[in-house]
Amino acid sequence: MTTTFLNSTFKTGQYKRKLQVLRSRPSSSNPNQYIADPGSSTTAAPLTDVQAQVLGHTPTVTPGTYISNNTTSGITFLVFNRVNNVNGVTLNVGPSNGSGSTRDFGDSIYIETGDHSTDPRTSPLSFVNSNIITGGTISPVDDNDLVVFGSDQSKDGQTYTFSVNGFSRTINGLQAPGSRQSPLNLQGSSVTTGNGNDTLIFANTVATSQIGGSGSGQGNTFSLGAQNDLVYFASSNQIRAQNVIDLGTGDDTVVFNGTAANGSQVLSGLSGSGSSVLNIKGFNDAGDRIFFNGATYTSAQKASLTSDSGNKIIFT
């Protein structure tokens, strides 16, 4: 397997977002990379136009490891665009990717299953045996990463809003108007976000999509690390066996959105027996909460939640 530095080869003018950068001073070698200053706060940073790095435009992403050059930039904005097969790919834009620097701030990674062209998308996107690393234990606490499975046309001006039981969130740049989603098969893979208030969204709602599976090695692991994280499933019936959500520490939120009005399809892809359950780790802090079937559950209500979900959720 090869290791490839992400650079201008992977850029396209089709994608551009206003991202927070810690210092608006472009790298001399790449005007789309910005110097990150660990001594500054992202909350006071200006919004700056940044073009995306893109992996795709071909049916298959070449297997191997892709890393950002964190010696010149601690921020990565990358889109997997118009691909059908991501297998054996590691995207490591965290602070320990071997680039010679520990800079790491606010990465945004989009895995698209929609198509904003006139051609329909019918072939599923298989994201298997692959890993996304946006942060680690040495990431600063303001490394607020966003990872989205099932986006389309990540541009300014497109918003994705969800609301459940008084909890709402709006994310910019997920769904294009009239987006037609193809199925997503996410298996044998992992997402690791490290420190920061990170967000992991599964935006795809196609019924035939599946996250995990009963076959050997088909489960996924999602590790959110420290600080206050959010995990959101737009269509919870896609969740299959052998998945693990490790919330780490902080005041975390997990949202399971049912596709039926009464929530009857929430976790319908799980039997609640054997390995056909969802394992949630680190749900120990007083501030953690889960939104399930229109109700809110805290740490003290875990027993009630496992009963209401038919014992399809286990906590370790």
C-alpha positions as CSV (number, residue, x, y, z in Angstrom):
1,M,0.0,0.0,0.0
2,T,1.2,3.5,-0.8
3,T,1.1,6.6,1.3
4,T,0.0,9.7,-0.5
5,F,0.1,13.4,0.6
6,L,-3.1,15.2,-0.2
7,N,-2.3,18.2,-2.4
8,S,-3.6,20.3,-5.2
9,T,-3.9,17.1,-7.4
10,F,-7.0,16.3,-5.4
11,K,-8.7,19.7,-5.6
12,T,-11.6,20.8,-7.7
13,G,-13.3,24.2,-8.1
14,Q,-16.7,22.5,-7.7
15,Y,-16.4,22.5,-3.9
16,K,-15.8,25.5,-1.8
17,R,-16.7,26.2,1.8
18,K,-16.2,29.0,4.3
19,L,-14.1,27.4,7.0
20,Q,-12.7,28.7,10.2
21,V,-8.9,29.1,10.0
22,L,-6.7,30.1,12.8
23,R,-4.6,32.5,10.8
24,S,-5.5,33.6,7.3
25,R,-1.9,33.2,6.0
26,P,-1.8,30.8,3.1
27,S,1.1,28.4,2.7
28,S,3.6,29.6,0.1
29,S,3.4,26.2,-1.7
30,N,-0.4,25.8,-1.6
31,P,-2.8,28.8,-1.3
32,N,-5.6,26.5,-0.2
33,Q,-3.8,25.4,2.9
34,Y,-3.6,27.6,5.9
35,I,-1.2,27.9,8.8
36,A,-2.8,26.7,12.1
37,D,-1.6,28.4,15.2
38,P,-2.0,26.1,18.3
39,G,-2.0,29.2,20.5
40,S,-5.1,30.8,19.0
41,S,-8.7,30.0,19.6
42,T,-10.9,28.8,16.7
43,T,-13.9,30.6,18.1
44,A,-12.5,34.0,17.2
45,A,-11.2,32.9,13.8
46,P,-12.5,34.4,10.6
47,L,-14.3,32.4,7.9
48,T,-12.1,31.9,4.8
49,D,-12.9,30.4,1.5
50,V,-11.2,27.1,1.1
51,Q,-11.5,24.6,-1.8
52,A,-12.0,21.0,-1.1
53,Q,-9.6,18.2,-1.6
54,V,-11.4,15.4,-3.5
55,L,-10.9,11.7,-3.7
56,G,-13.1,10.3,-6.5
57,H,-14.4,11.0,-10.0
58,T,-13.4,7.4,-10.7
59,P,-15.4,4.3,-9.7
60,T,-12.8,3.2,-7.2
61,V,-10.5,5.1,-4.9
62,T,-7.0,3.6,-5.1
63,P,-6.3,1.6,-1.9
64,G,-3.7,3.1,0.4
65,T,-3.1,5.7,3.0
66,Y,-3.9,9.4,2.3
67,I,-2.5,12.0,4.8
68,S,-2.6,15.7,5.1
69,N,0.5,17.8,5.3
70,N,0.0,19.0,8.9
71,T,3.3,20.9,8.8
72,T,1.5,23.6,6.7
73,S,-2.1,23.1,7.7
74,G,-4.0,21.7,10.5
75,I,-7.4,21.8,8.7
76,T,-8.6,19.4,6.0
77,F,-11.8,19.7,3.9
78,L,-12.2,16.6,1.8
79,V,-15.0,15.0,-0.2
80,F,-15.3,11.4,-1.5
81,N,-17.1,12.3,-4.7
82,R,-18.8,10.0,-7.3
83,V,-17.2,6.8,-6.3
84,N,-18.8,3.3,-5.9
85,N,-15.9,1.5,-4.1
86,V,-13.8,2.6,-1.2
87,N,-11.9,-0.5,0.0
88,G,-8.6,-0.6,1.9
89,V,-8.4,3.2,2.1
90,T,-7.1,5.0,5.2
91,L,-7.6,8.8,5.4
92,N,-5.5,10.1,8.2
93,V,-5.6,13.8,8.7
94,G,-5.0,13.7,12.4
95,P,-2.0,15.0,14.4
96,S,-0.1,11.7,14.3
97,N,-0.2,10.9,10.6
98,G,3.6,11.0,10.1
99,S,3.6,14.4,8.3
100,G,6.0,15.7,10.9
101,S,3.7,18.0,12.8
102,T,1.0,17.8,15.5
103,R,-1.2,20.6,14.1
104,D,-4.8,19.5,14.0
105,F,-7.9,21.8,13.8
106,G,-11.5,21.3,12.6
107,D,-11.4,18.8,9.7
108,S,-14.5,18.3,7.5
109,I,-14.9,15.0,5.7
110,Y,-17.8,14.2,3.4
111,I,-18.6,10.7,1.9
112,E,-21.2,11.4,-0.8
113,T,-23.9,9.0,-1.8
114,G,-26.0,11.6,-3.7
115,D,-25.6,12.9,-7.2
116,H,-26.2,16.5,-8.2
117,S,-25.9,15.7,-11.9
118,T,-28.7,14.6,-14.2
119,D,-27.6,11.0,-14.0
120,P,-29.4,8.8,-11.5
121,R,-27.4,6.9,-8.9
122,T,-28.4,3.3,-8.5
123,S,-25.1,1.5,-7.7
124,P,-24.4,1.5,-3.9
125,L,-21.3,3.1,-2.4
126,S,-19.4,0.4,-0.7
127,F,-17.2,1.9,2.1
128,V,-15.5,-1.2,3.4
129,N,-12.2,-2.1,5.2
130,S,-11.4,1.6,5.4
131,N,-10.6,4.1,8.1
132,I,-11.1,7.8,8.7
133,I,-8.9,9.5,11.3
134,T,-9.5,13.2,12.0
135,G,-7.9,13.5,15.4
136,G,-6.3,11.7,18.4
137,T,-5.5,12.0,22.1
138,I,-3.0,14.8,21.4
139,S,-5.5,16.9,19.3
140,P,-6.3,20.3,20.9
141,V,-9.7,20.5,22.7
142,D,-10.9,22.9,20.0
143,D,-10.4,20.4,17.2
144,N,-14.1,20.3,16.2
145,D,-14.3,17.7,13.4
146,L,-17.3,16.8,11.1
147,V,-17.6,13.5,9.4
148,V,-20.7,12.9,7.2
149,F,-21.7,9.7,5.4
150,G,-24.4,10.4,2.8
151,S,-23.9,14.0,1.8
152,D,-24.3,15.6,-1.6
153,Q,-22.9,18.8,-3.0
154,S,-21.1,20.2,0.0
155,K,-21.4,23.9,-0.9
156,D,-22.2,27.0,1.0
157,G,-25.8,27.8,1.1
158,Q,-27.1,24.2,1.4
159,T,-28.2,23.3,4.9
160,Y,-29.3,20.1,6.6
161,T,-31.5,20.6,9.7
162,F,-32.8,17.9,12.1
163,S,-34.9,18.3,15.2
164,V,-36.0,15.7,17.7
165,N,-37.8,16.2,21.1
166,G,-36.5,19.8,21.4
167,F,-33.0,19.0,20.3
168,S,-32.1,20.6,16.9
169,R,-29.0,21.1,14.9
170,T,-28.3,22.6,11.5
171,I,-25.2,21.6,9.5
172,N,-24.2,23.6,6.4
173,G,-23.5,21.8,3.1
174,L,-25.0,18.3,3.3
175,Q,-27.9,17.9,0.8
176,A,-28.3,19.5,-2.6
177,P,-31.9,20.4,-3.6
178,G,-33.5,17.3,-5.2
179,S,-30.6,15.1,-4.2
180,R,-31.1,11.4,-5.2
181,Q,-29.2,9.1,-2.8
182,S,-27.8,5.7,-3.7
183,P,-27.5,3.0,-1.0
184,L,-24.5,3.1,1.4
185,N,-22.8,-0.1,2.5
186,L,-20.5,0.8,5.4
187,Q,-18.7,-2.3,6.7
188,G,-15.5,-3.3,8.4
189,S,-14.4,0.3,8.8
190,S,-13.7,2.9,11.5
191,V,-14.0,6.6,12.3
192,T,-11.7,8.2,14.9
193,T,-12.2,11.9,15.7
194,G,-10.1,12.4,18.9
195,N,-10.5,15.5,21.0
196,G,-12.9,18.4,20.3
197,N,-16.7,18.8,19.9
198,D,-17.0,16.4,17.0
199,T,-20.0,15.5,14.9
200,L,-20.6,12.2,13.1
201,I,-23.7,12.2,10.8
202,F,-25.2,9.3,8.8
203,A,-27.4,11.4,6.5
204,N,-28.4,8.6,4.0
205,T,-32.0,7.5,4.2
206,V,-32.2,4.8,1.5
207,A,-33.9,1.8,3.0
208,T,-31.4,-0.7,1.4
209,S,-28.4,1.0,3.0
210,Q,-26.6,-0.9,5.8
211,I,-24.2,0.1,8.5
212,G,-22.4,-3.1,9.7
213,G,-23.5,-6.6,9.2
214,S,-23.6,-10.2,10.5
215,G,-20.7,-11.5,8.4
216,S,-17.2,-11.8,9.7
217,G,-15.5,-8.5,10.0
218,Q,-18.5,-6.4,8.8
219,G,-18.9,-4.4,12.0
220,N,-17.7,-0.8,12.3
221,T,-16.2,1.2,15.2
222,F,-16.8,4.9,15.7
223,S,-14.6,6.5,18.3
224,L,-15.4,10.1,19.3
225,G,-12.8,10.8,22.0
226,A,-13.0,13.7,24.5
227,Q,-15.2,16.7,24.7
228,N,-18.9,17.0,23.7
229,D,-19.7,14.9,20.7
230,L,-22.8,14.3,18.5
231,V,-23.7,11.1,16.7
232,Y,-26.8,11.3,14.4
233,F,-28.5,8.5,12.4
234,A,-31.1,9.9,9.9
235,S,-32.4,6.4,9.3
236,S,-31.7,4.1,12.3
237,N,-33.1,1.0,10.6
238,Q,-29.9,0.9,8.6
239,I,-27.9,-0.2,11.6
240,R,-26.9,-3.8,11.5
241,A,-24.8,-6.1,13.8
242,Q,-21.4,-5.7,15.3
243,N,-21.2,-1.8,15.4
244,V,-19.5,-0.1,18.3
245,I,-19.9,3.6,19.2
246,D,-17.3,4.7,21.7
247,L,-18.3,8.1,23.0
248,G,-15.2,8.6,25.1
249,T,-15.6,11.4,27.7
250,G,-17.6,14.6,27.7
251,D,-21.3,15.5,27.5
252,D,-22.2,13.5,24.4
253,T,-25.4,13.1,22.4
254,V,-26.7,10.2,20.3
255,V,-29.7,10.6,18.1
256,F,-31.6,7.7,16.6
257,N,-34.2,8.9,14.1
258,G,-37.0,6.6,13.2
259,T,-38.3,6.5,9.6
260,A,-41.9,5.8,10.7
261,A,-44.1,8.4,12.5
262,N,-44.3,6.2,15.6
263,G,-40.6,5.3,15.5
264,S,-41.3,1.6,14.9
265,Q,-38.4,1.2,12.5
266,V,-35.8,2.5,14.9
267,L,-33.1,-0.2,15.1
268,S,-35.3,-2.6,13.2
269,G,-32.1,-4.0,11.5
270,L,-31.0,-5.5,14.9
271,S,-32.5,-8.6,16.5
272,G,-31.2,-7.8,20.0
273,S,-29.6,-11.2,20.4
274,G,-26.0,-12.5,20.0
275,S,-23.9,-9.9,18.1
276,S,-26.9,-8.4,16.5
277,V,-26.9,-5.4,19.0
278,L,-25.4,-2.0,19.0
279,N,-22.6,-1.6,21.6
280,I,-22.3,1.9,23.1
281,K,-19.1,2.5,25.1
282,G,-18.3,5.4,27.4
283,F,-21.9,6.4,28.2
284,N,-21.1,7.2,31.8
285,D,-21.1,10.9,32.2
286,A,-24.0,12.7,33.9
287,G,-24.4,15.0,30.8
288,D,-24.7,12.2,28.2
289,R,-28.0,11.6,26.5
290,I,-29.7,9.6,23.9
291,F,-32.7,10.6,21.8
292,F,-34.6,7.4,20.9
293,N,-38.1,7.0,19.5
294,G,-39.0,10.6,20.5
295,A,-37.8,10.3,24.1
296,T,-34.7,11.5,25.9
297,Y,-32.6,9.1,28.0
298,T,-29.8,9.9,30.3
299,S,-27.2,7.7,32.0
300,A,-29.6,7.0,34.9
301,Q,-32.2,5.7,32.4
302,K,-30.1,3.3,30.5
303,A,-32.0,0.2,31.8
304,S,-35.2,1.7,30.6
305,L,-33.7,2.5,27.2
306,T,-32.5,-1.1,26.7
307,S,-35.9,-2.3,27.6
308,D,-37.6,0.1,25.2
309,S,-35.3,-0.8,22.4
310,G,-35.9,-4.5,22.9
311,N,-32.4,-4.9,24.3
312,K,-30.9,-3.9,21.0
313,I,-28.5,-1.5,22.7
314,I,-25.9,-2.7,25.2
315,F,-23.6,-0.4,27.2
316,T,-20.1,-1.3,28.1
